[in-house]
Amino acid sequence: MLFSSCLRESESELERIIARDDAILERYIENNQINATRTQSGFFYEKTTQNPDGAEIQNDDYVGVYFEIRSLDGQLVKSYMDESKEPIIFKQSMDGIWPVVFAYAAGLSRVGEELMVYAPSYLAFGSYGYQQLILSNSNLVIRLKIARKYTLDEMKAREKEMILDYIEANDLEGFEEIAEGIFRRILDAGDTEKNPSVNSSVVVFDFELFQLGDSQVTFDSNPASRPSITIGSTGGLQFLDRGLLGVRQDAEIEVIAYSFAAYDRSIQIIPSEIREDLFLKGEQIDLVRPFTPVLLKATIWSVL
């Protein structure tokens, strides 16, 4: 599991951290007379709202939640409890959300239930700290509401609607859906005397990539080291493979794609404000948020 700072500790150090946090949480729960259940993984929870008729949360479900995170001394880390907004969505798995305690707690829940979760640092942010928002080695109190489950088809339809709404709101003309969830428009056809890219072509290109609706570039290319892809190769990003098929040298294109054709393995990070900081500190994560369409603006440098 990525991000678990404790995994970088020695076995004896990890045992010390676990013993320390367990003692702190046990004392907190006892002092505050909380009727919480301790789990084998190390966190405590109390269901404040039960819904026995709600759907169980299972592995690989797409789960929408509302939450509030505080330190044991009451300092607010992040609150997202406004149910007029779409819930925060993650894929139910140990590498679908960080802090991982969200996945552990969701796995004990049903849709419509609300929990108080008391999490040790080794299931939360570990030794990671961020400004004054997150202090390293913090144990957490999390209010968690399981709002809903989504099917894969619902998730794809959700993002496709986001794309179509964006195209309409910005009066963008010329976009065509060239594959499921992938829309492209050709702004400049390029050098029509050159052959277009086909399967096995190597396409070299400059680009800017945005998360749909953002004005700030998420990442872009460097003329000193332009990226390239081989059309039709296995293991590549589908939106690049399809978006760069049939293009010529000097062409300018834009591609909008849902996450299931792009960065479909991106992990949900809570709070979202720390994603870039984690990336800059070397964690192996995508800068692109999960379940978010992307906009690629590309100029074709060469087709080989």
C-alpha positions as CSV (number, residue, x, y, z in Angstrom):
1,M,0.0,0.0,0.0
2,L,1.4,3.4,-1.0
3,F,1.8,6.2,1.5
4,S,2.0,4.2,4.6
5,S,4.9,5.9,6.1
6,C,5.1,3.2,8.7
7,L,6.1,0.7,6.0
8,R,9.3,2.6,5.7
9,E,10.1,2.1,9.4
10,S,12.0,-0.9,10.8
11,E,9.9,-3.7,12.3
12,S,10.8,-2.7,15.8
13,E,10.0,0.9,15.1
14,L,6.6,0.0,13.6
15,E,5.8,-2.1,16.7
16,R,6.6,0.9,18.8
17,I,4.4,3.2,16.8
18,I,1.5,0.7,16.9
19,A,1.8,0.3,20.7
20,R,2.0,4.1,21.2
21,D,-1.0,4.8,19.1
22,D,-3.1,2.0,20.5
23,A,-2.5,3.2,24.0
24,I,-3.4,6.8,23.1
25,L,-6.6,5.8,21.4
26,E,-7.6,3.4,24.2
27,R,-7.1,6.2,26.7
28,Y,-9.0,8.7,24.6
29,I,-12.0,6.4,24.2
30,E,-12.0,5.5,27.9
31,N,-11.7,9.1,29.1
32,N,-14.5,10.2,26.8
33,Q,-16.7,7.2,27.6
34,I,-17.1,6.3,24.0
35,N,-18.9,3.0,23.2
36,A,-16.6,2.0,20.3
37,T,-15.6,-1.4,18.9
38,R,-11.9,-2.1,18.2
39,T,-11.1,-3.8,14.9
40,Q,-8.3,-6.2,14.2
41,S,-6.6,-3.7,11.9
42,G,-6.3,-1.2,14.9
43,F,-9.0,1.4,14.5
44,F,-12.1,1.9,16.6
45,Y,-15.6,2.7,15.3
46,E,-19.1,3.4,16.5
47,K,-22.1,3.4,14.2
48,T,-24.2,6.4,15.1
49,T,-26.7,5.7,12.3
50,Q,-27.5,2.2,11.3
51,N,-29.3,1.1,8.1
52,P,-29.7,-2.7,8.1
53,D,-31.5,-2.5,4.8
54,G,-28.8,-0.6,3.0
55,A,-26.5,-2.2,0.5
56,E,-23.3,-3.6,1.9
57,I,-20.0,-2.1,0.7
58,Q,-17.9,-4.7,-1.0
59,N,-14.4,-4.8,-2.6
60,D,-14.2,-2.8,-5.9
61,D,-17.5,-0.9,-5.2
62,Y,-17.5,2.7,-6.2
63,V,-18.4,4.5,-2.9
64,G,-19.6,8.0,-2.3
65,V,-19.0,9.5,1.2
66,Y,-19.2,12.7,3.3
67,F,-16.8,13.1,6.1
68,E,-15.2,15.3,8.7
69,I,-11.7,14.8,10.0
70,R,-10.3,16.1,13.3
71,S,-7.3,15.4,15.4
72,L,-7.9,14.0,18.9
73,D,-7.6,17.5,20.3
74,G,-10.4,18.7,18.0
75,Q,-8.4,20.5,15.4
76,L,-10.2,20.4,12.1
77,V,-8.3,18.8,9.2
78,K,-11.1,18.7,6.6
79,S,-14.8,18.9,6.5
80,Y,-16.9,17.7,3.6
81,M,-20.4,17.2,5.0
82,D,-22.5,19.4,2.6
83,E,-24.9,16.9,1.1
84,S,-26.0,19.4,-1.6
85,K,-22.7,18.6,-3.2
86,E,-21.7,15.3,-4.9
87,P,-20.1,13.0,-2.4
88,I,-16.4,12.2,-2.6
89,I,-16.0,9.0,-4.6
90,F,-13.4,6.3,-4.2
91,K,-13.0,2.7,-5.3
92,Q,-13.3,0.3,-2.3
93,S,-9.9,-1.2,-2.1
94,M,-6.7,-0.8,0.0
95,D,-5.2,1.2,-2.8
96,G,-8.3,3.1,-3.7
97,I,-8.1,5.8,-1.0
98,W,-5.7,7.4,1.4
99,P,-5.9,7.5,4.4
100,V,-6.6,3.8,4.1
101,V,-8.7,3.8,7.2
102,F,-11.6,5.1,5.0
103,A,-11.5,1.8,3.1
104,Y,-11.4,-0.3,6.3
105,A,-14.3,1.6,7.8
106,A,-16.4,1.5,4.6
107,G,-15.9,-2.2,4.5
108,L,-17.8,-2.5,7.7
109,S,-20.7,-0.4,6.5
110,R,-23.9,-0.2,4.5
111,V,-25.2,2.7,2.4
112,G,-27.0,5.2,4.6
113,E,-25.0,4.5,7.7
114,E,-22.9,7.0,9.6
115,L,-19.9,6.1,11.8
116,M,-17.5,7.7,14.1
117,V,-14.0,6.4,13.4
118,Y,-11.1,6.6,15.7
119,A,-8.0,6.0,13.7
120,P,-4.3,5.5,14.7
121,S,-1.7,7.4,12.8
122,Y,-0.5,4.2,11.2
123,L,-3.8,3.8,9.4
124,A,-4.1,7.6,8.8
125,F,-1.3,10.0,7.6
126,G,1.5,8.2,9.4
127,S,4.6,10.4,9.8
128,Y,3.4,12.7,6.9
129,G,2.7,16.3,7.8
130,Y,1.5,19.2,5.8
131,Q,1.8,22.8,7.0
132,Q,-0.4,23.4,10.0
133,L,-3.2,21.3,8.5
134,I,-1.8,17.8,9.2
135,L,0.7,17.1,12.0
136,S,2.8,14.1,11.7
137,N,1.9,11.0,13.8
138,S,-1.6,12.3,14.4
139,N,-4.4,10.0,15.5
140,L,-7.7,11.1,14.0
141,V,-11.4,11.3,14.8
142,I,-13.5,10.9,11.6
143,R,-17.2,11.3,11.1
144,L,-18.0,9.3,8.1
145,K,-21.3,9.0,6.2
146,I,-21.7,6.3,3.5
147,A,-23.9,8.1,1.0
148,R,-24.3,5.8,-1.9
149,K,-22.8,3.1,-4.2
150,Y,-22.3,3.6,-7.9
151,T,-22.2,0.9,-10.7
152,L,-19.4,1.1,-13.3
153,D,-22.0,2.1,-15.9
154,E,-23.2,4.9,-13.6
155,M,-19.6,6.1,-13.1
156,K,-19.0,6.2,-16.9
157,A,-22.3,8.0,-17.6
158,R,-21.5,10.5,-14.9
159,E,-18.2,11.5,-16.5
160,K,-19.6,11.4,-20.0
161,E,-22.2,13.9,-18.9
162,M,-19.5,16.1,-17.4
163,I,-17.8,16.1,-20.8
164,L,-20.9,16.9,-22.8
165,D,-21.8,19.6,-20.4
166,Y,-18.3,21.1,-20.7
167,I,-18.5,21.1,-24.5
168,E,-21.9,22.8,-24.5
169,A,-21.1,25.3,-21.8
170,N,-18.0,26.5,-23.6
171,D,-19.5,26.4,-27.1
172,L,-16.8,24.0,-28.4
173,E,-17.4,22.9,-32.0
174,G,-16.0,20.0,-33.9
175,F,-15.7,17.4,-31.1
176,E,-16.6,13.8,-32.2
177,E,-16.7,10.7,-30.0
178,I,-14.1,8.5,-31.6
179,A,-14.3,5.8,-29.0
180,E,-16.3,5.2,-25.8
181,G,-15.7,8.2,-23.6
182,I,-13.1,9.7,-25.9
183,F,-13.9,12.9,-27.8
184,R,-11.6,14.6,-30.3
185,R,-11.5,17.6,-32.5
186,I,-8.9,18.5,-35.1
187,L,-8.0,22.2,-35.0
188,D,-5.3,21.9,-37.8
189,A,-5.0,18.8,-40.0
190,G,-1.2,19.4,-40.3
191,D,0.9,18.4,-43.3
192,T,-1.5,16.7,-45.7
193,E,1.4,15.5,-47.8
194,K,2.5,13.3,-44.9
195,N,1.0,9.9,-44.0
196,P,-1.4,9.8,-41.0
197,S,-0.5,7.6,-38.0
198,V,-1.6,4.0,-38.1
199,N,-1.2,1.0,-35.9
200,S,2.5,0.6,-34.9
201,S,3.3,4.3,-35.9
202,V,5.4,6.2,-33.4
203,V,3.9,9.6,-32.7
204,V,6.0,12.3,-31.1
205,F,4.1,15.2,-29.7
206,D,4.0,18.3,-27.5
207,F,1.1,18.6,-25.1
208,E,-0.6,20.3,-22.2
209,L,-3.0,18.3,-20.0
210,F,-5.7,19.7,-17.9
211,Q,-8.2,18.2,-15.5
212,L,-11.5,19.1,-17.1
213,G,-12.7,22.6,-16.0
214,D,-9.3,23.6,-14.6
215,S,-7.4,26.6,-16.0
216,Q,-4.1,25.5,-14.6
217,V,-2.1,22.9,-16.5
218,T,-1.7,19.6,-14.6
219,F,1.4,18.7,-16.5
220,D,2.9,19.4,-19.9
221,S,5.7,18.4,-22.2
222,N,9.2,19.7,-22.5
223,P,10.7,20.5,-25.9
224,A,14.0,19.0,-24.7
225,S,12.3,15.6,-24.1
226,R,9.1,15.3,-26.1
227,P,6.9,12.2,-25.3
228,S,6.1,9.6,-27.9
229,I,3.8,6.6,-28.1
230,T,3.5,3.6,-30.3
231,I,0.0,3.4,-31.7
232,G,-1.7,0.1,-30.7
233,S,0.9,-1.0,-28.2
234,T,-0.3,-2.7,-25.1
235,G,-0.2,-1.1,-21.7
236,G,-0.6,2.5,-23.0
237,L,-3.2,5.1,-22.1
238,Q,-6.3,4.4,-24.2
239,F,-7.1,8.1,-24.8
240,L,-3.7,8.7,-26.2
241,D,-3.7,5.6,-28.4
242,R,-7.1,6.5,-29.9
243,G,-6.6,10.3,-29.9
244,L,-3.3,10.1,-31.7
245,L,-4.5,7.6,-34.3
246,G,-5.0,9.0,-37.8
247,V,-3.1,12.3,-37.2
248,R,-0.4,13.9,-39.3
249,Q,2.8,15.8,-38.6
250,D,2.1,19.4,-37.5
251,A,-1.6,18.6,-36.7
252,E,-3.1,20.3,-33.7
253,I,-5.8,18.4,-31.8
254,E,-7.7,18.4,-28.6
255,V,-8.9,15.2,-26.8
256,I,-11.3,15.0,-23.9
257,A,-11.6,11.6,-22.2
258,Y,-13.3,10.2,-19.2
259,S,-11.0,8.7,-16.6
260,F,-11.8,5.1,-17.6
261,A,-9.9,5.7,-20.8
262,A,-7.2,7.7,-19.1
263,Y,-6.0,7.7,-15.4
264,D,-8.4,5.0,-14.2
265,R,-6.0,3.8,-11.4
266,S,-5.6,7.2,-9.7
267,I,-6.1,7.0,-6.0
268,Q,-8.5,9.2,-4.0
269,I,-6.5,11.5,-1.7
270,I,-8.2,13.1,1.4
271,P,-7.8,16.0,1.7
272,S,-7.3,16.8,-1.9
273,E,-5.1,19.8,-1.0
274,I,-2.2,17.4,-0.3
275,R,-2.1,15.6,-3.6
276,E,0.5,17.8,-5.2
277,D,2.7,17.8,-2.1
278,L,2.7,14.0,-1.9
279,F,3.6,13.9,-5.6
280,L,6.5,16.3,-5.1
281,K,7.7,14.3,-2.2
282,G,8.1,11.3,-4.5
283,E,5.0,9.3,-3.8
284,Q,4.0,7.2,-6.8
285,I,0.6,8.8,-7.5
286,D,-1.0,10.5,-10.4
287,L,-1.5,14.3,-10.2
288,V,-4.9,13.8,-11.9
289,R,-7.7,13.3,-9.5
290,P,-9.7,10.0,-9.8
291,F,-13.0,9.9,-11.7
292,T,-12.2,13.2,-13.4
293,P,-12.1,13.7,-17.2
294,V,-9.0,15.1,-18.8
295,L,-8.4,17.6,-21.6
296,L,-5.3,17.1,-23.8
297,K,-4.1,19.8,-26.1
298,A,-1.5,18.4,-28.5
299,T,0.7,19.4,-31.4
300,I,2.1,16.5,-33.5
301,W,5.8,16.8,-33.9
302,S,6.4,13.7,-36.1
303,V,4.8,10.5,-37.2
304,L,7.3,7.7,-37.8
